Amino acid sequence: MYKFTLYIGSDNESKVLSLNEALTTVSEYFAGFNYSQLKGYWKGEKEDTLKVEVIGNEEDKSRINAMVSKLKRVLKQDCIILETAKHNIAFI
């Protein structure tokens, strides 16, 4: 199993974190995930940041990449950090 962690910053134009739009987009791709709000820095400026964690398998990698592409477009992002880590995870 894999844990995919995304770090999504504020809109590049408005400088506002579009939390509802981001969560709606993620929920279109995955039925379950965790999220938390953080403070981050991008290009030397502090911004509100959304951290999203999704548990998936090898087949979910392409779905994650498609979701990140859509999030970048919808949220007007230069980039979104995607961390992929293989873990020994079980749903019990």
Phi, psi and omega per residue, in radians:
M1 nan 2.760 -3.136
Y2 -2.172 2.599 2.932
K3 -1.950 2.092 3.095
F4 -1.760 2.151 3.133
T5 -2.063 2.191 3.128
L6 -1.942 2.473 3.028
Y7 -2.079 1.968 -3.034
I8 -2.022 2.097 -3.112
G9 -1.542 -3.047 3.126
S10 -1.251 2.727 3.085
D11 -0.927 2.297 -3.098
N12 -1.151 -0.454 -3.126
E13 -1.543 -0.890 -3.049
S14 -1.547 -0.317 -3.073
K15 1.159 0.369 3.129
V16 -1.963 2.405 3.076
L17 -1.356 2.089 -3.128
S18 -1.552 1.269 -3.024
L19 -1.019 -0.898 -3.086
N20 -1.090 -0.741 3.112
E21 -1.104 -0.724 -3.140
A22 -1.123 -0.840 -3.110
L23 -1.165 -0.634 3.076
T24 -1.096 -0.747 3.133
T25 -1.135 -0.796 3.129
V26 -1.062 -0.718 -3.107
S27 -1.211 -0.301 3.028
E28 -1.221 -0.438 -3.076
Y29 -1.791 -0.557 -3.072
F30 -2.381 2.369 -3.116
A31 -1.328 -0.431 -3.116
G32 -2.396 2.430 3.104
F33 -2.942 2.887 3.050
N34 -1.987 2.656 3.042
Y35 -2.545 2.719 3.039
S36 -2.600 2.727 3.122
Q37 -1.793 2.407 -3.086
L38 -2.330 3.082 2.925
K39 -1.911 2.381 3.112
G40 -2.357 3.104 3.082
Y41 -2.217 2.410 3.059
W42 -2.444 2.145 -3.129
K43 0.930 0.734 3.051
G44 1.393 0.085 -3.129
E45 -2.090 2.402 3.102
K46 -1.255 2.455 3.110
E47 -2.587 2.719 3.008
D48 -1.205 2.447 -3.056
T49 -2.367 2.516 3.088
L50 -1.901 2.250 3.056
K51 -1.872 2.182 -3.135
V52 -2.119 2.287 3.109
E53 -2.086 2.247 -3.139
V54 -2.230 2.353 3.040
I55 -1.726 2.294 -3.130
G56 -2.712 -3.043 3.141
N57 -2.037 -3.036 -3.093
E58 -0.970 -0.691 -3.115
E59 -1.181 -0.369 -3.124
D60 -1.369 -0.170 -3.113
K61 -1.040 -0.751 -3.135
S62 -1.210 -0.607 3.098
R63 -1.170 -0.687 3.087
I64 -1.068 -0.815 -3.125
N65 -1.092 -0.688 3.088
A66 -1.125 -0.705 3.128
M67 -1.131 -0.755 3.127
V68 -1.090 -0.719 3.097
S69 -1.050 -0.755 3.124
K70 -1.172 -0.752 3.119
L71 -1.022 -0.757 3.119
K72 -1.018 -0.758 -3.110
R73 -1.212 -0.871 -3.081
V74 -1.131 -0.689 -3.046
L75 -1.683 0.079 3.112
K76 0.948 0.983 -3.112
Q77 -1.821 2.481 2.964
D78 -1.166 -0.764 3.131
C79 -2.783 2.840 3.045
I80 -2.280 2.323 3.107
I81 -1.349 2.288 3.047
L82 -2.154 2.036 3.078
E83 -1.858 2.221 3.125
T84 -2.066 2.160 -3.116
A85 -2.325 2.307 3.088
K86 -1.456 2.257 -3.091
H87 -2.345 2.778 2.991
N88 -1.562 1.571 -3.056
I89 -2.076 2.452 3.076
A90 -2.351 2.450 2.988
F91 -1.589 2.008 -3.051
I92 -2.003 nan nan
